[in-house]
Amino acid sequence: MQDLSGSNVLVVDDAEINLEILAAALDKDYEVRVASDGKSALEIIKEKAPDLVLLDILMPGMDGYEVCRRLKKNSNTRDIPVVFITGMNQVQSKTRGFELGAVDYITKPFDIHEVRARVKTHLTNTLAKKILENRTINLEEKVKERTRELWLTQEVTIECMASLAETRDPETGGHIKRTKEYVRILAEQLKCHPKFSDFLNDESIDLICKSAPLHDIGKVGVPDSILMSHKKLTPHEWGEMKKHTIYGRDALLAAGAQLGENSFLRFAGEIAYSHHEKWDGTGYPEGLRGEEIPISGRLMALADVYDALISKRIYKQPVSHAKAVEIIESDKGKHFDPNVVEAFLNLEDKFRTIALQFIDFDEERVGLKNPIESQ
């Protein structure tokens, strides 16, 4: 049984006797306030909104219709239920009241028992509506909180896996942070491009960027003698190194399978497997060509190569930013998707900024300086 004792009812009527009768009939169960004209009623409502208004129609000055119209026009009062109490019993009068938003219509001379019953019904409905709205709000908050927890779980999972890769791969560290940001700005640049807009949206971009740090996780399966080698790899060793794309994909897809087909790890597996494919079909592990290569892999391919070029490695010195841009532009349509290269050329200064922000070695800083800054 719902408790209506705290409900607030406003009675509006220009006849004092009606106010007295209605107030006496209701004040044992509810808080009752009265107003003898429309203007006073609106002032009382502005001060404290009632849970229900019993409203006479024919009043001097502002009639009940106008009071109701103003209440329904105001976003703060439009949901207050209005019950007209009037001697006007013509159908068109009632119709006009309902059109203005009234919930009920009681004709004078009224029966007190009927008034009590109708007031109780409408207050019960109002209270039930408020309870439902509060439950909906609470449910929405719970859903939001659960969503935040899921996103945090994804981030922690990916960070843990990326940290594992970092312990085995001498080329990580700043590389993971930089490539993640490169991929993000490339994706943002391309999301309005007609060839990418169906795939790149805020959700997919976020997942791709979160997954980017796992692109080389398969290197944990490559022997140290190959992974840490300072020498040029033999054909056999190079074949073993290439398998990191397969190791990474298989591990990530196996983990993702436990989470279902829409697992956030699907992009991670896709990136790990395809980021060494080339636009002209000469890449590995499958020799995919053109748009056969997943978009996430195409973005990662350019980000990975740029970072490899401008970074110091145990087997090479870094090249300058300008040289890296030149190499990537020359590989447009060969190694890289032409559209991704165009996006990169529009973003090259941002690439330079990201590289400097997460730099690993001082030797890399010289090549990343803007030529104008070096003068």
C-alpha positions in Angstrom: 0.0 0.0 0.0 1.5 3.3 -1.0 1.8 6.0 1.6 0.1 9.2 0.4 0.2 11.1 3.7 2.9 13.4 2.5 1.1 14.4 -0.7 0.4 18.1 -1.3 -2.9 19.1 -2.9 -3.8 22.6 -4.1 -7.5 23.6 -4.3 -8.3 26.6 -6.5 -11.8 28.1 -6.5 -13.2 31.6 -6.3 -16.1 30.4 -4.0 -15.0 30.4 -0.4 -17.6 27.7 0.6 -16.1 25.3 -2.0 -12.6 25.9 -0.7 -13.8 25.2 2.9 -15.7 22.0 1.9 -12.9 20.6 -0.2 -10.2 21.5 2.3 -12.1 19.8 5.1 -12.7 16.7 3.0 -9.0 16.3 2.2 -6.9 17.8 5.0 -7.1 14.7 7.2 -5.2 12.7 4.6 -3.1 15.3 2.8 -1.4 18.6 3.1 -3.9 21.0 1.6 -3.4 24.6 0.3 -6.0 26.9 -1.2 -6.1 29.8 -3.7 -9.1 31.9 -4.6 -7.9 33.0 -8.1 -5.6 31.9 -10.9 -2.8 34.4 -10.2 -2.5 33.3 -6.5 -2.5 29.7 -7.6 0.4 30.1 -9.9 2.4 32.0 -7.1 1.7 29.2 -4.6 2.8 26.6 -7.2 6.0 28.5 -8.0 6.8 28.5 -4.3 6.2 24.8 -3.8 4.8 22.5 -6.6 1.8 20.4 -5.4 1.3 16.8 -6.2 -2.2 17.5 -7.5 -4.3 20.6 -8.4 -8.1 20.7 -8.1 -8.9 23.6 -10.4 -12.1 25.6 -10.9 -12.7 26.9 -14.5 -14.9 30.0 -14.1 -12.9 32.4 -12.0 -12.5 36.2 -12.3 -9.4 37.4 -14.0 -7.4 34.4 -15.1 -9.7 31.4 -15.6 -8.8 27.7 -14.9 -8.1 27.0 -18.6 -5.4 29.7 -18.6 -3.9 28.4 -15.4 -3.8 24.9 -16.8 -2.2 26.1 -20.0 0.6 27.9 -18.2 1.3 24.9 -16.0 1.6 22.6 -19.0 3.8 25.1 -20.8 6.3 25.2 -18.0 8.8 22.3 -17.9 8.9 22.5 -14.1 5.1 22.1 -13.7 3.9 20.3 -16.8 3.7 16.9 -15.0 1.5 18.1 -12.1 -1.9 16.4 -12.6 -4.8 18.9 -12.9 -8.4 17.9 -12.1 -11.0 20.4 -13.2 -13.9 20.9 -10.7 -16.7 23.0 -12.4 -20.3 23.5 -13.0 -19.7 23.5 -16.8 -20.7 20.0 -17.9 -20.9 20.5 -21.7 -18.9 18.0 -23.7 -16.9 20.8 -25.5 -15.9 22.3 -22.1 -14.6 18.9 -21.0 -12.9 18.3 -24.3 -11.1 21.6 -24.0 -9.9 20.8 -20.6 -8.5 17.4 -21.6 -6.8 19.0 -24.7 -5.0 21.4 -22.3 -3.6 18.5 -20.4 -6.1 17.9 -17.5 -6.3 14.3 -16.2 -9.9 14.4 -14.9 -13.1 16.4 -14.7 -15.5 16.6 -11.8 -18.8 18.4 -12.2 -20.4 20.5 -9.6 -22.3 19.9 -7.4 -19.7 17.4 -6.4 -19.9 14.4 -4.1 -17.2 14.5 -1.4 -16.7 10.7 -1.5 -16.2 10.9 -5.3 -13.7 13.7 -4.9 -11.8 11.8 -2.3 -11.7 8.7 -4.4 -10.5 10.5 -7.5 -7.9 12.5 -5.6 -6.6 9.2 -4.1 -6.5 7.6 -7.5 -4.5 10.4 -9.2 -2.1 10.8 -6.3 -1.5 7.0 -6.3 -0.8 7.2 -10.0 1.6 10.2 -9.5 3.5 8.4 -6.7 3.8 5.3 -8.8 5.1 7.3 -11.7 7.7 8.9 -9.5 8.8 5.6 -8.0 9.1 4.2 -11.6 11.2 7.2 -12.7 13.5 6.8 -9.7 14.0 3.1 -10.4 14.7 3.9 -14.0 17.3 6.5 -13.0 18.9 4.1 -10.5 19.0 1.4 -13.2 20.6 3.7 -15.6 23.2 4.6 -13.0 23.9 1.0 -12.4 24.2 0.3 -16.1 26.7 3.2 -16.4 28.7 2.0 -13.5 28.8 -1.5 -14.9 29.9 -0.1 -18.2 32.7 1.8 -16.5 33.8 -1.4 -14.8 33.8 -3.3 -18.1 35.9 -0.6 -19.8 38.3 -0.5 -16.9 38.6 -4.3 -17.0 39.4 -4.1 -20.7 42.1 -1.5 -20.1 43.7 -3.4 -17.2 43.6 -6.7 -19.2 45.3 -5.0 -22.2 47.9 -3.2 -20.1 48.8 -6.5 -18.3 49.2 -8.3 -21.6 51.2 -5.4 -23.1 53.5 -5.4 -20.0 54.1 -9.1 -20.6 55.2 -8.4 -24.2 57.4 -5.5 -23.0 59.5 -7.8 -20.7 60.4 -9.9 -23.8 60.8 -7.4 -26.6 63.7 -5.0 -26.6 61.9 -2.7 -29.0 59.0 -1.8 -26.7 58.7 0.9 -23.9 57.9 4.2 -25.6 57.1 2.3 -28.8 53.9 1.0 -27.3 52.8 4.4 -26.1 53.7 6.1 -29.4 52.1 3.7 -31.7 48.9 3.7 -29.8 48.7 7.5 -30.2 49.7 7.4 -33.9 46.8 4.9 -34.5 44.4 7.1 -32.6 45.1 10.3 -34.6 45.1 8.3 -37.9 41.7 6.8 -37.1 40.2 10.1 -36.0 41.5 11.7 -39.3 39.9 9.0 -41.4 36.6 8.4 -39.6 34.8 10.8 -41.9 36.4 9.4 -45.1 33.8 7.6 -47.2 35.9 4.4 -47.3 36.3 4.3 -43.6 33.2 6.0 -42.1 31.2 2.7 -41.9 33.8 1.1 -39.7 35.5 3.9 -37.8 33.3 5.3 -35.1 34.0 6.4 -31.5 33.6 2.9 -30.1 35.7 1.1 -32.7 38.4 3.7 -32.6 38.6 3.4 -28.8 38.9 -0.4 -29.0 41.5 -0.3 -31.8 43.6 2.2 -29.8 43.3 0.1 -26.7 44.3 -3.0 -28.7 47.2 -1.4 -30.5 49.7 -2.0 -27.6 49.2 -5.8 -28.2 50.3 -5.7 -31.8 53.6 -7.5 -31.1 52.5 -9.7 -28.1 53.3 -12.8 -30.2 57.0 -12.0 -29.8 56.8 -13.7 -26.4 56.8 -16.9 -28.4 59.9 -16.1 -30.4 63.3 -17.5 -29.0 65.6 -15.0 -27.3 68.4 -16.0 -29.7 66.3 -14.5 -32.5 64.5 -11.7 -30.7 67.7 -10.3 -29.1 70.0 -10.9 -32.0 72.3 -8.0 -33.0 73.0 -9.7 -36.4 71.1 -9.9 -39.6 68.7 -12.8 -39.3 69.1 -15.9 -41.4 66.2 -16.9 -43.7 65.2 -19.6 -41.1 65.4 -17.1 -38.2 63.4 -14.5 -40.2 60.8 -17.2 -40.8 60.6 -17.8 -37.1 60.4 -14.1 -36.4 57.4 -13.8 -38.7 55.5 -16.3 -36.7 55.0 -13.7 -34.0 51.9 -12.6 -35.9 50.4 -16.0 -35.7 51.3 -16.5 -32.1 49.8 -13.2 -31.2 46.6 -13.8 -33.1 46.0 -17.3 -31.8 46.6 -16.3 -28.2 44.3 -13.3 -28.4 41.5 -15.1 -30.3 41.6 -18.0 -27.8 41.2 -15.5 -25.0 38.5 -13.6 -26.9 36.6 -16.8 -27.6 35.9 -17.1 -23.9 34.3 -13.6 -23.9 32.1 -14.2 -27.0 32.2 -13.1 -30.6 31.9 -9.4 -29.7 34.9 -9.5 -27.4 37.0 -6.4 -27.2 40.0 -8.6 -28.0 38.8 -9.2 -31.6 40.6 -6.0 -32.7 43.7 -7.0 -30.8 43.9 -10.4 -32.6 43.2 -8.7 -35.9 46.0 -6.1 -35.4 48.5 -8.7 -34.2 47.9 -10.9 -37.3 47.7 -8.3 -40.0 49.9 -5.3 -39.2 52.8 -6.7 -41.3 50.6 -7.2 -44.4 51.3 -4.8 -47.3 49.0 -3.0 -49.7 50.6 -4.7 -52.7 50.3 -8.2 -51.3 54.0 -8.7 -50.5 53.5 -8.7 -46.7 53.0 -11.6 -44.2 51.7 -13.9 -42.9 49.1 -14.3 -45.6 50.1 -11.9 -48.4 46.8 -10.1 -48.2 46.3 -7.3 -50.8 44.6 -3.9 -50.7 41.2 -3.9 -48.8 41.6 -7.5 -47.9 43.8 -6.2 -45.1 41.7 -5.1 -42.0 41.5 -1.4 -41.5 43.0 -1.8 -38.0 46.0 -3.6 -39.5 46.5 -0.9 -42.1 46.6 1.8 -39.5 48.9 -0.2 -37.3 51.2 -0.9 -40.2 52.0 2.7 -40.9 52.2 3.6 -37.2 54.6 0.7 -36.6 56.9 1.5 -39.6 57.1 5.2 -38.8 58.1 4.4 -35.2 60.6 1.8 -36.2 62.2 4.3 -38.6 62.6 7.2 -36.1 63.6 5.0 -33.2 67.0 3.7 -32.1 67.3 -0.1 -32.2 70.0 -2.5 -31.1 70.8 -3.1 -34.8 70.3 0.5 -36.2 70.4 4.2 -35.6 67.2 6.4 -35.9 66.5 8.2 -39.1 65.1 11.8 -39.1 61.4 12.5 -39.1 61.8 14.1 -42.6 63.4 10.9 -43.9 60.7 8.7 -42.3 58.0 10.8 -44.0 59.8 10.5 -47.3 60.1 6.7 -47.0 56.4 6.3 -46.1 55.3 8.6 -48.9 57.4 6.6 -51.4 55.7 3.4 -50.2 52.2 4.8 -50.8 50.2 2.1 -52.7 53.0 -0.4 -52.1 53.4 -1.0 -48.4 50.6 1.2 -47.2 47.0 2.0 -48.0 47.2 5.3 -50.1 44.4 6.9 -48.0 46.2 6.1 -44.8 49.4 7.7 -46.2 47.4 10.8 -47.1 46.1 11.0 -43.6 49.6 10.6 -42.3 50.9 13.4 -44.4 48.3 15.7 -43.0 49.3 14.7 -39.5 53.0 14.4 -39.7 53.6 17.3 -37.3 51.4 15.6 -34.7 53.4 12.4 -35.3 56.5 14.3 -34.5 55.0 15.8 -31.4 53.9 12.3 -30.1 57.3 10.9 -30.8 59.0 13.6 -28.8 56.5 13.2 -26.0 57.3 9.5 -25.5 61.0 9.5 -26.6 63.3 6.7 -25.4 66.8 7.9 -26.3 68.4 11.3 -26.8 69.8 10.1 -30.1 66.2 10.2 -31.4 65.6 13.7 -30.4 67.9 15.3 -33.0 66.1 13.7 -35.9 62.7 14.7 -34.6 63.4 18.4 -34.3 61.6 20.7 -36.6 64.0 22.1 -39.2 63.0 25.6 -38.4 63.7 25.0 -34.7 67.2 23.7 -35.6 68.2 26.9 -37.4 
